[in-house]
C-alpha cells in the first residue's frame, strides 16, 4: 500500500498583495526523494515552509505524515527535520561539536546523542581532522556537508531540504547529491527538496513537481515529464511547458 507522507490540495498563500501560491496540489510518497523544482521566486520555499509548519497556508488542505496542518503542527514538528537554504553552523564550535549539539536536541540521553552524532559524522564524509576544525574555517561545501548530515542523522520520517546545493561548486554539489541519494535509501527516510537547478537533480529525484509563479506545471518522474514535453532534459521540458519564464 502506497503511503502519502505529504498531501497538498489546492493550497494558496498570499503575502500582502503577492500571491505566492495559487492553488497547488501534489503528494509525496513514503520512501521517495521528491524534488520541487522551479526558478527563484516560484514558490518553492513558501511551499516547504508550509510543510515544515513554519508558515500557515490561507486556503486548501495540507497533510504531513497523516496530520492536517496547522491543527496538528506540534505532532508534525516532532517527526520532521528541516534544513533551510540559509542554515548556518556555529562558527565557534568544530564540526563534531555542531553535530553533537544538534544531536542533543533530538536525543533523550547523552549516549543516544553521541550515537546520532557519530552517524552524522559518517554521513558528512569528512575526516576526523576536518571534524575537529572550527566551523568558521570551513569552506561553503564542507559546512553544507555538516548541515545536511545533521538533518539526515535524526532519521526523521520526513526530511525537508531547501536548496541544499545552492552556491556550491560542482564538486561540492556532487558530494551533497551523493550523500542525499545514499542515505535516503540506507536510513529509509522520505526526502522532499527544492532546487532551481533542474539538470542537477534530474537523476537524483524519484519524482518531481515543476513550479512556476505559484502554480504547479507538471508532476511525475523526470522521464515522464521529459517525454510529455518532448524534450531532452528537465530544463528544456520546463521551458516548453511554461513558455518564456522571464515574462
N, C-alpha and C positions, 0 to 999 in steps of 0.2 A: 504493500500500500504506500503510495507516494504521500509524504507529509509536507504540508506547506509550512515553512518556517516563517515566511513573511508574506502577507497578503495586503495589497493596496487596491482599493476600488474607488475610482472617480475622486481621487484626493486633490483638493485645491488648497492653495495657500497664497495669501496676499500680504505684502509688506507695504502699508500705505497705499499708494496708487499703483504699485508694481505687482503684477500677477506673476508670482514666482512659479507656481504650479497650476496648471489649467485642466485639472481632471485627469490625473494619471492613474493607470491601473497596470499592475503586474504582480507576479508571485515568484517567490524564491523557494526552491525545493530543498529538502534535507540533504546534506552532504555535497552540494554543488558549490562551485565557485561562480558567482553571478556578477557580471560587470554592468555597471551603469555608465554609459559612455556618451559623451557629448562635449561641445565646445565650452569654454569658460562662460559662466552666466546662464547655462542651460537649465539649471535647477537641480544639479546633482547633489551638491552639498546640502541644500534645503531638504531634499528627499532623505538623505542619510541621517540628518539631524532629527527629522521626524521619527524615523525608525528607531533611532537611539534614544528617544524620549526627551530630547533636549528642546524641541520645538513642537508646539501644538498645531495640528492642521485645522483649517477653517471648516472644511466640508469633506464628506466622504468617509470611508472606513479603512482603518489601519489595524491589522492584527500581527503581532510578533510572538512567535512560539505559542500560538493559541490564545494569547491575551489581547483584548481590544484596548487600543490606546485612544485617549490618555488615561482612561479609567484605571487600568491596571499597570501604570507605569512603574510603580515600585517593584512589582513582581518581575517585570521585564528587566529592570536595571540590574538585578542580581544574576541575570542569565546571559548577559551580552558583554562584549568587550569592544570598545570603540576607540579608534585612532584617528583624531582629526588631522587635517592636512598640515596645520601649523603647530603640531605637537613638538615639544622641546624636552630635552633631558635636563637633569640638574647638573649644571656645569661643574660645581664643586665636588660632586661625587664621581667616582670612577664608574666604568661600565657595569661592573659586578654589583656595586652598591646601588646603582639605579635599578637593576633587575631585582635585587633583594628588597629594596624599598617598596616597589610596586607589588612584589610577591607577598609582603606582609599585609598589604591591604586586602588581598584576596584569600588569605590563609587564616586558619584558626589556631595555628601553633607555629613556633619558630622552626621546628623540624619540617613541617609542611612547606613553609616559606622557602627554606633552603633548597628543598627538593624542586620546588617550582622554579626558583632562580637558576638552578643548575640546568633545568630544561631550557630556560631562556637563553642561557649561555651557549648551549648546544645549538639551538635554533639560529642564533646570531651568526654562527660560523666564525667568530673572532677568536684569536688565540688568547691564552690566559694573560700574556704580557699586554695585549691590547685592552683586555677587560680591566686590567689594573691601572690603566691610564685615566686621567681625569677626562670627563666627557667634554669639557671645554676645549680639549686638544684634538677632538675627533674631527675627521672630515665629515662632510654632509652625508656621504654614503655610509660611513661607519655608524654615525648617530642614528641614521634611519634603520639600520640593521637592528640596533638595540631597541628602538621604538617598536618596530614590527614584532620582534621577539618577545617583548614584554606584553604585547597584546595577545599573541598566539599561545604563550606559555600558560595562560589561565585556563585553557581548554574550554572556554565558554562555548555553549552550543551555537551561538551566532557571533561571528567576528565581523566588525564593520571597519573597513579601511578607506579613508577618504584620500584619494590621490597619493597612494603610498610611494610612488616613484617620481613624483614631481620634483623638478630641479636637480635630478641626479644625472651623472654622466652615464654613458652606455653600459659600462662595466658594472657600476653600482645598481643600475636599473635591472640588469640581467640577474644579478645576485639576489635582489629582492624578489623578483618573479620566481626564481627557483625555490627560494625559501617558502613562499606562499604555496606554490604548487606541491612541494614535497610534504609540508606539514599539515596542509589541509587534509591530505589523504591519511597520513600517519596518526594524526590526532582525531580524525573523524569529526571535523567541525564544518559548519556551513559558513562560507565567506561571501560577503557582498562588498564589492569595492567599486570605486569610481575612478575614471580616468578620462582625460581629453585626448589621449594618445591611442587612437584606435588600432593602429598597426601593432603597437607594443603588446597589447593584451589579447590579440586575436587568437593566439594559441594557448592563452592562459585560462580563459573562462569556458565553462561548460555551456553557459547561455549568457546572452547579453540583452540589455534594453538600450536602444538608441533614444536619446532625449534631446530635444531642441526647443528653445523658447518655452519651456514649461510643459511641453507635450511629449508623450511617448510616440516615437516614429515607427518603431518596429521592435518586436521581442522574439527571440529564438536562438538557436545555436548560431555561432558565427557563419557556418557554412550555409545554413538555411537562409539567413539574411543576404548573404553574398549572392546566392542563387536567385533569390527573389528579385534582387535589384539588377541581376545580370551584370555583376561587377567582378573585379579580380581580387578585391580585398574589402575589409570593413570600411575603410576610409572612403573609398570610391562608392561603396554602397550607400553610405550616409549622405554623401553629396547628391547622389542620384535620387534618393528618397525625399530629401528636403529641398532640393534646389540650391539656390545661392544662399549659403548660410551667413553671408555678410549683410544681407538685407536688414 
